[in-house]
Amino acid sequence: MVRFFLFSVFACAIMMVGCDKSSKTVAHYTDLSQIPAERWDELSKQRIFFGHQSVGYNILEGVQDVQKDHPEIKLAIEEVAEGAPIDKPQWAHAKVGQNRDPGLKMQAFDKRIRSNPKPLDIAFLKLCYVDIMADTDVETLFQTYRQVFTALERDYPETRFVHLTTPLFEKQSGPKAWVKKIIGRPLYGVDDNIKRFEYNQMLREAYGSTNRLFDLATIESTRPDGTRSSFEKDGKTYYSLVPEYTYDGGHLNETGRRTVAERLLLFLSNLD
């Protein structure tokens, strides 16, 4: 009986330790002001690679804007030349492929990851709004994307691959839009954004539950008050870039780039 009692106590103690371990929760930050300096220090010691084109520069400019107001964020942002190794702690970035050819961008990103001397800590690729237009076969494009990243995740389990939804374009408005509606011509930023929405939905379904999806499109279409820049077609709702976030309909102005940058930094701080 005594032996049974001692065994029971011992077993319960082990279970309690296990429970304590499993009950620990990782801090989830909802605002930059909540993030401790230690977390930024951890991120600054990691090797991060961001493959992009022009909107990527906008986002990184936004990150630097935020850093000016938050000196505790000591992430070293550096553009790296093609073939240059990413072998030190930094937020490295570079142009990959070329606009209007998303498949080439994926190939270039894949080559960059595989040619680096050491596995990276974090890596992500951003397509551009011009990579997905009204005539794009988004199902085939997504299958290509899925194949590339499935292979990368298999071959580089140490690397946290982040997935980004494709950015949007502003929906045309004003007198020209009114005239187009009258004569039955399509508005720019409508049919193209519908295709982007369809592609982004595939990304959300595939990666939305992984904590590795940065939903750039949703951020771009959401105003500070939480309302969305949207339009309807054939009874369905779609989204477009908030006009106040852009200077030319697609690229981000100071407001837009800072909005995205703050959310990206918050996302990276919560990345497990």
C-alpha positions as MATLAB code, in Angstrom:
seq = 'MVRFFLFSVFACAIMMVGCDKSSKTVAHYTDLSQIPAERWDELSKQRIFFGHQSVGYNILEGVQDVQKDHPEIKLAIEEVAEGAPIDKPQWAHAKVGQNRDPGLKMQAFDKRIRSNPKPLDIAFLKLCYVDIMADTDVETLFQTYRQVFTALERDYPETRFVHLTTPLFEKQSGPKAWVKKIIGRPLYGVDDNIKRFEYNQMLREAYGSTNRLFDLATIESTRPDGTRSSFEKDGKTYYSLVPEYTYDGGHLNETGRRTVAERLLLFLSNLD';
ca = [
       0.000    0.000    0.000;
       2.815    2.375    0.924;
       4.656    1.558   -2.265;
       1.482    2.184   -4.288;
       0.963    5.513   -2.513;
       4.540    6.630   -3.194;
       4.243    5.556   -6.829;
       0.999    7.493   -7.191;
       2.545   10.640   -5.720;
       5.546   10.272   -8.022;
       3.328    9.772  -11.063;
       1.176   12.771  -10.177;
       4.276   14.892   -9.724;
       5.471   13.949  -13.206;
       2.045   14.714  -14.643;
       1.992   18.096  -12.920;
       5.396   18.964  -14.350;
       4.135   17.911  -17.770;
       1.004   19.971  -17.312;
       3.010   22.986  -16.261;
       5.200   22.615  -19.326;
       2.321   22.278  -21.734;
       0.341   25.070  -20.134;
       3.030   27.639  -20.772;
       1.916   30.048  -23.452;
       4.125   32.067  -25.744;
       3.526   35.787  -25.391;
       1.469   37.173  -28.253;
       2.060   40.863  -28.836;
      -0.694   43.040  -30.255;
       1.148   46.363  -30.230;
       4.763   47.378  -30.805;
       4.851   49.056  -27.390;
       4.339   45.638  -25.742;
       7.412   44.029  -27.251;
      10.358   43.821  -24.825;
      13.838   44.837  -25.924;
      14.947   41.228  -25.431;
      12.659   40.097  -28.249;
      14.062   42.678  -30.656;
      17.539   41.569  -29.613;
      16.637   37.969  -30.489;
      15.399   39.012  -33.936;
      18.478   41.132  -34.577;
      20.647   38.009  -34.183;
      18.816   36.107  -36.905;
      19.538   35.854  -40.617;
      16.474   37.017  -42.503;
      16.009   37.166  -46.269;
      13.267   39.076  -48.083;
      12.906   38.630  -51.849;
      10.868   41.353  -53.576;
      10.593   44.094  -56.169;
       9.501   47.753  -55.890;
       6.732   47.520  -53.255;
       9.259   45.652  -51.135;
      11.383   48.783  -51.047;
       8.323   50.728  -49.871;
       7.819   48.280  -47.006;
      11.463   48.395  -45.940;
      11.400   52.193  -46.016;
       8.426   51.914  -43.679;
      10.413   49.646  -41.360;
      13.170   52.247  -41.229;
      10.563   54.931  -40.473;
       9.372   52.867  -37.516;
      12.926   52.249  -36.329;
      13.497   55.996  -36.040;
      10.727   56.141  -33.440;
      11.699   52.828  -31.839;
      15.482   52.766  -31.361;
      15.127   49.462  -29.533;
      14.403   47.806  -32.918;
      17.976   47.188  -34.040;
      17.366   45.172  -37.192;
      20.192   45.699  -39.680;
      18.526   46.083  -43.080;
      20.923   45.534  -45.960;
      20.444   44.953  -49.676;
      22.613   42.083  -50.862;
      23.986   41.449  -54.324;
      23.085   38.363  -56.321;
      25.143   35.419  -55.128;
      26.383   37.204  -52.009;
      26.182   34.915  -48.945;
      23.860   35.787  -46.087;
      26.082   34.521  -43.300;
      25.702   37.108  -40.567;
      22.801   38.426  -38.490;
      20.902   40.877  -40.688;
      17.658   41.543  -42.516;
      18.993   40.929  -46.007;
      16.889   41.744  -49.035;
      17.220   41.723  -52.794;
      15.277   41.922  -56.018;
      14.375   38.476  -57.307;
      13.304   37.629  -60.839;
      11.365   40.287  -62.680;
       7.918   41.819  -62.534;
       5.092   40.182  -64.533;
       6.831   36.803  -64.281;
       5.910   35.303  -60.879;
       7.231   31.882  -61.841;
      10.671   33.350  -62.467;
      10.534   35.097  -59.089;
       9.812   31.793  -57.367;
      12.707   30.122  -59.192;
      15.071   32.953  -58.246;
      13.968   32.830  -54.609;
      14.399   29.049  -54.521;
      17.905   29.358  -55.995;
      18.820   32.051  -53.486;
      17.786   29.919  -50.525;
      19.517   26.793  -51.819;
      22.754   28.545  -52.757;
      23.256   30.188  -49.369;
      26.097   28.574  -47.378;
      23.965   28.129  -44.257;
      20.223   27.661  -43.737;
      18.515   30.980  -43.008;
      16.405   31.649  -39.926;
      13.522   33.424  -41.697;
      12.821   33.833  -45.411;
       9.930   35.227  -47.416;
       9.021   36.179  -50.958;
       6.598   38.908  -51.975;
       4.981   38.879  -55.386;
       3.871   42.195  -56.886;
       0.407   43.309  -57.943;
       1.547   43.245  -61.588;
       2.353   39.534  -61.237;
      -1.345   38.699  -61.050;
      -3.646   40.286  -63.595;
      -7.127   39.565  -64.936;
      -5.857   36.902  -67.346;
      -3.631   35.052  -64.844;
      -4.263   31.348  -64.270;
      -4.141   31.650  -60.478;
      -4.757   27.955  -59.813;
      -1.690   26.938  -61.801;
       0.325   29.760  -60.251;
      -0.631   28.675  -56.755;
       0.264   25.050  -57.481;
       3.703   26.214  -58.619;
       4.093   28.284  -55.472;
       2.983   25.355  -53.288;
       5.451   22.980  -54.956;
       8.365   25.390  -54.524;
       7.698   26.098  -50.865;
       6.783   22.528  -49.944;
      10.187   21.446  -51.228;
      11.957   24.295  -49.432;
      10.201   23.545  -46.149;
      11.134   19.870  -46.525;
      14.784   20.553  -47.339;
      15.299   23.401  -44.857;
      13.334   22.567  -41.682;
      15.473   25.044  -39.713;
      14.157   27.946  -41.779;
      10.838   29.583  -41.025;
       9.300   30.344  -44.405;
       6.750   33.161  -44.239;
       4.020   33.405  -46.879;
       2.707   36.784  -48.069;
      -0.546   37.504  -49.809;
      -0.124   39.506  -53.004;
      -0.597   43.287  -52.715;
      -3.554   45.053  -54.287;
      -4.187   48.024  -56.552;
      -6.438   50.993  -55.899;
      -9.871   50.795  -57.526;
     -10.387   53.557  -60.051;
     -12.695   56.341  -58.904;
     -13.584   59.910  -59.827;
     -14.901   61.405  -63.097;
     -13.032   58.943  -65.351;
     -14.486   56.010  -63.457;
     -17.976   57.502  -63.813;
     -17.520   57.850  -67.584;
     -16.251   54.274  -67.876;
     -19.305   53.000  -66.032;
     -21.570   54.909  -68.416;
     -19.919   53.508  -71.551;
     -19.490   50.041  -70.085;
     -15.682   49.947  -69.942;
     -14.015   48.123  -67.014;
     -12.421   50.133  -64.232;
      -8.776   49.487  -63.561;
      -8.149   47.758  -60.271;
     -11.331   45.662  -60.466;
     -10.827   42.520  -62.578;
      -7.140   42.359  -61.630;
      -7.954   42.621  -57.919;
     -10.523   39.859  -58.261;
      -7.798   37.536  -59.522;
      -5.515   38.629  -56.704;
      -8.305   37.920  -54.247;
      -8.737   34.410  -55.647;
      -5.013   33.706  -55.399;
      -4.793   35.162  -51.906;
      -7.696   33.023  -50.773;
      -5.730   29.946  -51.806;
      -2.801   31.148  -49.706;
      -5.078   31.791  -46.741;
      -6.629   28.355  -46.969;
      -3.229   26.671  -47.243;
      -1.249   28.669  -44.697;
      -3.705   30.689  -42.618;
      -3.560   28.309  -39.661;
       0.231   27.955  -39.607;
       1.159   31.293  -38.008;
       3.353   31.803  -41.073;
       0.995   33.880  -43.227;
       1.465   37.641  -43.389;
      -1.753   38.929  -44.948;
      -0.419   41.977  -46.770;
      -3.531   42.314  -48.934;
      -5.841   42.563  -45.934;
      -3.631   45.203  -44.323;
      -3.508   47.214  -47.557;
      -7.295   47.172  -47.862;
      -8.049   48.071  -44.223;
      -8.302   51.680  -43.054;
      -7.145   52.772  -39.581;
     -10.771   52.714  -38.382;
     -11.141   49.068  -39.433;
     -13.344   49.632  -42.494;
     -12.292   48.044  -45.791;
     -11.762   49.476  -49.239;
     -14.028   47.181  -51.228;
     -16.196   46.788  -54.301;
     -18.814   44.336  -55.517;
     -19.129   42.386  -58.714;
     -21.700   39.724  -59.527;
     -22.953   39.819  -55.955;
     -19.543   39.147  -54.404;
     -17.350   41.486  -52.356;
     -13.696   42.049  -53.228;
     -11.025   44.362  -51.879;
      -8.672   47.055  -53.148;
      -5.815   49.179  -51.873;
      -6.912   52.003  -49.566;
      -6.451   55.222  -51.628;
      -4.878   57.006  -48.657;
      -2.067   54.417  -48.625;
      -0.750   55.017  -52.145;
       0.717   57.759  -54.311;
       0.167   56.075  -57.686;
      -2.496   53.428  -57.152;
      -0.122   50.575  -56.333;
       3.012   51.690  -54.522;
       2.843   52.710  -50.890;
       3.167   56.282  -49.656;
       4.494   57.199  -46.200;
       1.188   56.337  -44.520;
       0.802   53.043  -46.336;
       4.357   51.881  -45.904;
       4.371   52.642  -42.197;
       1.036   50.876  -41.721;
       2.383   47.725  -43.390;
       5.781   47.974  -41.681;
       4.295   48.178  -38.188;
       2.203   45.088  -38.838;
       5.145   43.208  -40.353;
       7.377   43.976  -37.378;
       4.616   42.864  -35.045;
       4.197   39.690  -37.085;
       7.916   38.885  -36.945;
       7.992   39.495  -33.192;
       5.243   36.867  -32.773;
       6.841   34.337  -35.118;
       7.564   31.089  -33.304;
];
